Amino acid sequence: MLKRKISEIDLLRGVSFLAIALQHALASFIYLPATSQSNALISAFLLLLSRFAVPMFVFITGLVLFYNHGDDALNYPEMVKRRFSQVFIPYWVWTMFFFVWTGLLSGLDPSSETDILARIAQLTISGDGYYHLWFIVMILQFYLLFPLFRYVIRRGSVWAICTLLVSFLLYLAYLWGYHHLAPLLYANSNSPLIKDILDYRDRLFVSWFFYFMLGGFAGLYIKKLRSMVRRIQRLNWVVNITAFAVIFYQMSQTLTLTPAGFYTINYQLTLPLSYTMTVYLVSSLITVYYLAITWLYRVRRLRQLLRSFGQCSFGCYFAHPFILHYTDSFTRFAFSGFNTIIQIIITFTACSALTLLFSFGLSRMRTPVGDLFVGKVPGARRKASQSPSHSASLTLER
């Protein structure tokens, strides 16, 4: 049974995609030595501000899955079949695209068919086809394990709250093991399989499961969620700003002037899988959700723009590194004399706009090619009488 669409979901997806695009635009510049102290600090500020994006997409995945399937009977084989066609197939197509494209750029020597097939299989399983594809590998794990999460969470509101509290503690314990036990196990293990798993532990579902469970709780109690977010946001502003200030201060303390006269800063402090960042990110999810149901929703032009990005977020996510490669090169060539921050803004703006046009254009193609690359976008080749509760997006749940 189709349910009423959650109005803020597209806004959340749009904001999150733009945050992802900003992070990747920043990455083109911030790991080069900065020419001024202010450039390094502003870059750190923007990076930290945008770090909520991946946890938000995991949160949205849990929210929409539980909203659509939390109460009704679950047809698990049908759900897996849909996820395979709507998520895995486009993911594999883009993996092939980036495999060919990077091969053309690097001018790799041709290999045997067996070697090529083995390499494609390895890239597909690991998410190493390009630097952003790991996320799809991680999200697919949540689809496969959804019945388990569903069984744990949907046993009443009191049970769900207790489950969330316990999950948060377990998540903090996992983070401790992630940083302390895993390196020791890797150093002392002789098993190639264990080492491979540890090498890719950042994309295992356990590294993100708390955000999925938080989203699941939100999906089951969506009306209560909106009310609760409004009630606690005043306190949450304090938590969010304080956590941001603490992390940003820690980053500023790492600012170093090199002998060559450039500035470097430790951006690794913004990596999501740490205690302080977890507190900041959970608080940021609440803050962004609050903005989506209040200020962002009331500003009409901004709402329309974010919804456009949200509705095309699936294709935009896949395509934006390809477009970023060329917008970055153009910016460096055409605006080489500009301040680094200005170059970052130009690169980010151009990449976001062109990616949206690319994804929207492909979605209007009257061939299966559009769906293969960007999923099913609202309004594309669809009759007016059709009104699905949730159309294709990065989480692809309808």
C-alpha positions as CSV (number, residue, x, y, z in Angstrom):
1,M,0.0,0.0,0.0
2,L,1.3,3.4,-1.0
3,K,1.7,5.9,1.8
4,R,1.6,9.7,1.7
5,K,4.9,11.2,0.7
6,I,7.1,12.7,3.5
7,S,7.4,16.3,2.3
8,E,10.8,17.0,3.8
9,I,12.6,13.9,2.3
10,D,13.5,15.5,-1.0
11,L,14.8,18.6,0.9
12,L,17.0,16.4,3.0
13,R,18.3,14.5,0.0
14,G,19.0,17.8,-1.9
15,V,20.9,19.4,1.0
16,S,22.8,16.1,1.6
17,F,23.8,15.8,-2.1
18,L,25.0,19.4,-2.2
19,A,27.1,18.7,1.0
20,I,28.6,15.7,-0.7
21,A,29.5,17.8,-3.8
22,L,31.0,20.5,-1.6
23,Q,33.2,17.9,0.2
24,H,34.5,16.5,-3.1
25,A,35.1,20.0,-4.5
26,L,37.0,20.9,-1.3
27,A,39.1,17.7,-1.7
28,S,40.4,19.0,-5.0
29,F,42.0,21.9,-3.2
30,I,42.4,21.4,0.6
31,Y,45.0,18.6,0.5
32,L,47.3,21.0,-1.4
33,P,49.2,23.5,0.9
34,A,47.1,26.6,1.4
35,T,48.6,30.0,0.5
36,S,47.1,31.7,3.5
37,Q,46.0,30.9,7.1
38,S,42.5,32.1,6.4
39,N,42.1,29.8,3.3
40,A,43.1,26.8,5.4
41,L,40.7,27.7,8.2
42,I,37.8,28.5,5.9
43,S,38.3,25.2,4.1
44,A,38.3,23.3,7.4
45,F,35.1,25.2,8.4
46,L,33.3,24.2,5.2
47,L,34.5,20.6,5.4
48,L,33.3,20.2,8.9
49,L,30.0,21.9,8.2
50,S,29.2,19.4,5.3
51,R,30.2,16.2,7.0
52,F,26.6,15.3,8.0
53,A,25.9,14.2,4.4
54,V,26.8,10.5,4.5
55,P,25.1,9.8,7.9
56,M,22.1,11.7,6.6
57,F,21.7,9.5,3.6
58,V,22.0,6.4,5.8
59,F,19.4,8.0,8.1
60,I,17.1,8.7,5.2
61,T,17.4,5.1,4.0
62,G,16.3,3.8,7.4
63,L,13.5,6.3,7.7
64,V,12.0,5.6,4.3
65,L,12.3,1.8,4.6
66,F,10.6,1.7,8.0
67,Y,8.0,4.3,6.9
68,N,7.0,2.1,4.0
69,H,7.6,-1.4,5.4
70,G,7.7,-1.0,9.2
71,D,4.0,-1.8,9.8
72,D,2.9,-3.8,6.8
73,A,3.8,-7.3,5.9
74,L,7.2,-7.5,4.3
75,N,7.7,-9.3,1.0
76,Y,11.4,-9.7,1.4
77,P,12.1,-11.5,-1.9
78,E,10.2,-8.8,-3.8
79,M,12.1,-6.0,-2.0
80,V,15.5,-7.6,-2.8
81,K,14.4,-8.0,-6.4
82,R,13.5,-4.3,-6.6
83,R,16.7,-3.2,-4.9
84,F,18.7,-5.3,-7.3
85,S,17.1,-3.7,-10.4
86,Q,16.9,-0.2,-9.0
87,V,20.2,0.1,-7.1
88,F,22.6,-2.7,-7.9
89,I,22.2,-2.6,-11.7
90,P,22.8,1.2,-11.9
91,Y,25.7,0.8,-9.5
92,W,27.3,-1.8,-11.7
93,V,26.7,0.3,-14.8
94,W,28.5,3.2,-13.2
95,T,31.3,0.9,-12.0
96,M,31.8,-0.2,-15.6
97,F,31.7,3.4,-16.8
98,F,34.3,4.6,-14.3
99,F,36.4,1.5,-15.0
100,V,36.5,2.4,-18.7
101,W,36.9,6.1,-18.2
102,T,39.8,5.9,-15.7
103,G,41.4,3.4,-18.0
104,L,41.2,5.8,-20.9
105,L,42.6,8.7,-18.7
106,S,45.5,6.7,-17.4
107,G,46.3,4.9,-20.6
108,L,46.6,1.5,-19.0
109,D,47.9,-1.4,-21.1
110,P,45.3,-3.9,-22.3
111,S,45.0,-7.0,-20.1
112,S,43.6,-10.4,-20.8
113,E,39.8,-10.9,-20.7
114,T,40.2,-13.0,-17.5
115,D,42.2,-10.2,-15.7
116,I,39.6,-7.6,-16.8
117,L,36.7,-9.7,-15.5
118,A,38.5,-10.4,-12.3
119,R,39.2,-6.7,-11.8
120,I,35.6,-5.7,-12.6
121,A,34.4,-8.3,-10.0
122,Q,36.8,-7.0,-7.4
123,L,35.7,-3.4,-8.0
124,T,32.0,-4.3,-7.9
125,I,32.3,-6.1,-4.6
126,S,34.6,-3.6,-2.9
127,G,33.1,-0.4,-4.2
128,D,36.5,0.7,-5.5
129,G,35.3,1.5,-9.0
130,Y,35.7,5.2,-8.0
131,Y,36.1,7.1,-4.8
132,H,32.3,7.6,-4.1
133,L,31.0,4.1,-5.0
134,W,31.8,2.6,-1.7
135,F,28.6,4.2,-0.3
136,I,26.4,2.0,-2.5
137,V,28.1,-1.1,-1.3
138,M,27.4,-0.1,2.3
139,I,23.8,0.9,1.6
140,L,23.1,-2.5,-0.2
141,Q,24.0,-4.2,3.1
142,F,21.2,-2.4,4.9
143,Y,18.7,-3.6,2.3
144,L,19.8,-7.2,2.6
145,L,19.7,-7.0,6.5
146,F,16.5,-4.9,6.7
147,P,14.4,-7.8,8.2
148,L,16.8,-8.1,11.1
149,F,16.7,-4.4,11.9
150,R,12.9,-4.4,11.4
151,Y,12.6,-7.2,13.9
152,V,14.7,-5.4,16.5
153,I,13.1,-2.0,16.3
154,R,9.4,-2.4,15.7
155,R,8.3,-3.7,19.0
156,G,6.7,-0.6,20.5
157,S,7.9,2.9,21.2
158,V,9.3,2.2,24.6
159,W,11.2,-0.8,23.3
160,A,12.5,1.3,20.3
161,I,13.8,4.1,22.6
162,C,15.6,1.5,24.7
163,T,17.0,-0.1,21.6
164,L,18.3,3.2,20.3
165,L,20.0,3.9,23.6
166,V,21.6,0.5,23.7
167,S,22.6,0.8,20.0
168,F,24.3,4.1,20.6
169,L,26.4,2.6,23.4
170,L,27.2,-0.4,21.2
171,Y,28.1,2.0,18.4
172,L,30.5,3.9,20.7
173,A,32.0,0.5,21.7
174,Y,32.4,-0.4,18.0
175,L,34.2,2.8,17.3
176,W,36.7,2.0,20.1
177,G,37.3,-1.4,18.5
178,Y,37.5,0.2,15.1
179,H,40.4,2.4,16.2
180,H,42.1,0.1,18.7
181,L,41.4,-3.6,18.2
182,A,41.2,-3.6,14.4
183,P,44.7,-2.3,13.8
184,L,46.1,-4.9,16.3
185,L,44.1,-7.7,14.7
186,Y,45.3,-6.7,11.3
187,A,49.0,-6.6,12.4
188,N,48.8,-10.1,14.0
189,S,46.5,-11.9,11.5
190,N,47.8,-14.2,8.8
191,S,44.4,-14.5,7.1
192,P,44.1,-12.5,3.8
193,L,40.3,-12.6,4.2
194,I,40.4,-11.0,7.6
195,K,42.9,-8.3,6.4
196,D,40.6,-7.6,3.4
197,I,37.6,-7.2,5.7
198,L,39.6,-4.9,8.0
199,D,40.9,-2.9,5.1
200,Y,37.3,-2.1,4.1
201,R,35.8,-1.8,7.5
202,D,34.7,1.8,6.8
203,R,32.1,0.6,4.3
204,L,30.7,-2.3,6.4
205,F,27.2,-1.7,7.6
206,V,28.3,-1.9,11.3
207,S,30.3,1.3,10.8
208,W,27.1,3.2,10.1
209,F,24.3,1.1,11.7
210,F,23.3,3.6,14.4
211,Y,22.3,6.2,11.8
212,F,20.2,3.6,10.1
213,M,18.5,2.6,13.3
214,L,17.9,6.3,14.1
215,G,16.2,6.6,10.7
216,G,14.2,3.5,11.3
217,F,12.9,4.9,14.6
218,A,12.1,8.2,12.8
219,G,10.2,6.4,10.0
220,L,8.0,4.5,12.5
221,Y,7.1,7.6,14.4
222,I,7.3,10.3,11.8
223,K,4.7,12.6,13.3
224,K,6.2,12.4,16.8
225,L,9.6,12.9,15.2
226,R,8.6,16.3,13.8
227,S,7.1,17.4,17.1
228,M,10.1,16.2,19.1
229,V,12.6,17.9,16.7
230,R,10.9,21.2,17.2
231,R,10.8,20.8,21.0
232,I,14.5,19.8,21.5
233,Q,16.1,22.0,18.8
234,R,16.8,24.9,21.2
235,L,18.9,22.6,23.3
236,N,20.3,20.9,20.2
237,W,21.6,24.2,18.9
238,V,23.8,24.4,22.0
239,V,25.0,20.8,21.5
240,N,25.6,21.3,17.8
241,I,27.4,24.6,18.0
242,T,29.5,23.4,21.0
243,A,30.6,20.2,19.2
244,F,31.4,22.1,16.1
245,A,33.4,24.6,18.0
246,V,35.4,21.9,19.8
247,I,36.3,20.0,16.6
248,F,37.1,23.2,14.7
249,Y,39.3,24.4,17.6
250,Q,41.1,21.1,17.5
251,M,41.7,21.5,13.8
252,S,42.9,25.0,14.2
253,Q,45.5,23.8,16.7
254,T,47.0,21.6,13.9
255,L,47.5,24.6,11.6
256,T,51.2,24.6,10.5
257,L,53.3,26.9,8.4
258,T,55.7,24.9,6.2
259,P,59.2,26.0,5.4
260,A,58.0,26.8,1.8
261,G,55.5,29.4,3.3
262,F,52.3,27.3,2.9
263,Y,49.8,26.3,5.5
264,T,48.7,22.7,6.3
265,I,45.9,21.5,8.6
266,N,44.8,18.1,9.9
267,Y,41.5,17.5,8.1
268,Q,41.4,13.9,9.4
269,L,39.8,15.2,12.6
270,T,36.5,15.5,10.6
271,L,36.4,11.9,9.7
272,P,32.9,10.5,10.8
273,L,34.1,7.4,12.7
274,S,35.2,9.0,15.9
275,Y,33.5,9.7,19.3
276,T,33.4,13.5,19.0
277,M,32.3,13.5,15.4
278,T,29.5,11.0,16.2
279,V,28.0,13.4,18.8
280,Y,28.4,16.3,16.3
281,L,26.9,14.3,13.4
282,V,23.8,13.1,15.4
283,S,23.2,16.6,16.5
284,S,23.7,17.8,12.9
285,L,21.1,15.3,11.6
286,I,18.6,16.8,14.1
287,T,19.5,20.3,13.1
288,V,19.3,19.7,9.3
289,Y,15.9,17.9,9.8
290,Y,14.7,20.9,11.9
291,L,15.7,23.3,9.1
292,A,14.0,21.1,6.5
293,I,10.6,21.3,8.3
294,T,11.0,25.0,9.1
295,W,13.2,27.5,7.3
296,L,14.1,25.5,4.2
297,Y,10.5,24.6,3.7
298,R,9.2,28.1,3.9
299,V,11.6,29.7,1.4
300,R,9.9,28.8,-1.9
301,R,12.7,29.2,-4.4
302,L,15.2,27.4,-2.2
303,R,12.7,24.6,-1.5
304,Q,12.1,24.1,-5.3
305,L,15.9,24.0,-5.9
306,L,16.6,21.5,-3.2
307,R,13.7,19.3,-4.2
308,S,15.1,19.2,-7.7
309,F,18.4,18.0,-6.4
310,G,16.7,15.6,-4.0
311,Q,14.6,14.0,-6.8
312,C,17.6,13.6,-9.0
313,S,20.0,12.7,-6.1
314,F,20.5,9.1,-7.3
315,G,21.9,10.1,-10.7
316,C,23.6,13.2,-9.3
317,Y,25.5,11.1,-6.8
318,F,26.8,8.7,-9.4
319,A,27.7,11.3,-12.0
320,H,29.1,14.2,-10.0
321,P,32.8,13.0,-9.7
322,F,32.9,12.6,-13.5
323,I,31.6,16.2,-14.0
324,L,33.7,17.5,-11.1
325,H,36.9,16.2,-12.8
326,Y,36.3,18.6,-15.7
327,T,34.8,21.6,-13.8
328,D,37.9,21.4,-11.5
329,S,40.2,21.4,-14.4
330,F,38.4,24.3,-16.0
331,T,38.4,26.4,-12.8
332,R,42.1,25.8,-12.3
333,F,42.8,27.0,-15.9
334,A,40.3,29.9,-16.2
335,F,40.5,31.2,-12.6
336,S,44.0,30.3,-11.6
337,G,44.7,33.8,-10.3
338,F,41.7,33.8,-8.0
339,N,41.7,33.0,-4.3
340,T,41.5,29.3,-3.5
341,I,38.1,29.7,-1.7
342,I,36.7,31.4,-4.8
343,Q,37.9,28.6,-6.9
344,I,36.3,26.1,-4.6
345,I,33.0,27.9,-4.8
346,I,33.1,28.1,-8.6
347,T,34.0,24.4,-8.9
348,F,31.2,23.4,-6.5
349,T,28.6,25.6,-8.2
350,A,29.5,24.5,-11.7
351,C,29.7,20.8,-10.7
352,S,26.3,20.9,-8.9
353,A,24.5,22.7,-11.7
354,L,25.9,20.6,-14.5
355,T,25.3,17.4,-12.6
356,L,21.6,18.3,-12.0
357,L,21.2,19.1,-15.7
358,F,22.9,15.8,-16.7
359,S,20.8,13.7,-14.3
360,F,17.5,15.5,-15.2
361,G,18.3,15.2,-18.9
362,L,19.0,11.5,-18.8
363,S,15.8,10.9,-16.8
364,R,13.8,12.4,-19.7
365,M,15.3,10.0,-22.3
366,R,12.7,7.7,-23.9
367,T,15.0,4.7,-23.6
368,P,16.0,2.4,-20.6
369,V,19.4,4.2,-20.6
370,G,18.1,7.0,-18.4
371,D,16.8,4.6,-15.8
372,L,20.1,2.6,-15.9
373,F,22.1,5.7,-15.1
374,V,19.9,8.0,-13.0
375,G,17.0,5.8,-11.8
376,K,13.3,6.8,-12.1
377,V,13.0,10.5,-11.4
378,P,9.5,12.0,-10.6
379,G,7.7,13.2,-13.7
380,A,9.9,11.4,-16.1
381,R,7.8,9.4,-18.6
382,R,5.1,9.1,-16.0
383,K,1.4,9.6,-16.4
384,A,-0.2,12.3,-14.3
385,S,-2.5,9.9,-12.6
386,Q,0.4,8.0,-11.1
387,S,1.5,9.2,-7.7
388,P,4.0,7.0,-5.9
389,S,4.7,7.8,-2.3
390,H,8.5,7.9,-2.8
391,S,10.1,8.2,-6.1
392,A,13.7,7.3,-7.1
393,S,16.5,9.0,-5.2
394,L,19.8,8.0,-3.7
395,T,17.9,5.6,-1.3
396,L,15.6,4.5,-4.1
397,E,12.6,3.6,-1.9
398,R,9.1,4.2,-3.2
